[in-house]
Amino acid sequence: MRTKIEKDFIEARKEKNETMVSVLGMLKAAILNSEIAARPKEFGEDDILKVIGSEVRKHKDSIGEYTKGGREDLALKERQEMEILMKYLPAQMT
């Protein structure tokens, strides 16, 4: 999973896809932070999926808050970012 995220990040940078670069950059940072916090425990695929799930939940919460506040522009941005993250989750977790 980590190599797929890194590969997609590099590809997005080459394509100048700013949204994808931003989302994957934040995801890589969140994974690294969680990995550091978990040391010396081994950080595996399940842990990475938990981090991705956590990021998706954060985006869902933000969408709700932005919608309540009448900020559909920001809610749309959060939806787009959440859709990118959901591509990395197995079907049963989405």
N, C-alpha and C positions, 0 to 999 in steps of 0.2 A: 504494500500500500504506500509506504513511504517513497519508494522509488517511482511509483506512478505519479504521485503528487509532485515530486521534484521534476520529473520528465514533463508533465503538463505545465508546470511553472515556467520552465525554460522555453517550451514551445509558445506559451502565451506571451512571453517577453519578446520572442522573435517576431510574433505576429502583431506586436504592439496592442494587445488586448488588455487595456488598463484595468478593467473590472476584474478579469480573471487573475491578473498579476496581483492585484490588491487582495483579493479573497484568498488566493493560495499562499501569498506571503504571510497574511495574518494566521492562516491555518498552520503553516510551518512553524511560526513563532509559538502558537498555542501548544502544538505538539512538543516542541523543544522545552517549553516551560513545564509542561506536565511530566516530561521525561526527567528533567532535573529534579523536580519535586519528589518523584518516585524512587530516586536513587537510594540505595544500591540495587533495588528490585529491578528485574528484567522488564523492559517496556516493550510489549508485543503488539501484534495486530489488533487484539481485542481492546487494548488501551487506546490505540489510535482511533478506533471506531467510536469509543466513548468520548474522546475529545471532539471528534467531528459531530457526534450527536449533541454534545453540549453546545457547540457553536451554532448548530441548526436551531436549538431551543432559544438561544439568545436572539437570533434573528426573528424567530416567531414572536417573541415578547416585544421586540422593537417594532415589528409591523403593527401589532395591536396598539401600542402606545402612539405611534405616529398616526394611525387611522383615527384613534380617538381625538387626537389633537388637530385633526384636519390637515395633516401634512402628507397628502397622497404621493407627492413627489419623493419624499424620503421613504415612504412605505414601499413604493415601487422599486427603489434602489435596494432596499433590504430583501425584497422578494427575489430580485435577480441574483443577489449574492447567495441567498439561501438555496436557490435552484442549483447553483454551481456546487455548493457543498453537498447537496443531496445526491449528486452523481457518484459520490465516493462512499455512500452507504449502501449496504445490501438492501434488497427490496423489502424484507420484513421489518427493517428499522426505520423506514421512511413512512 
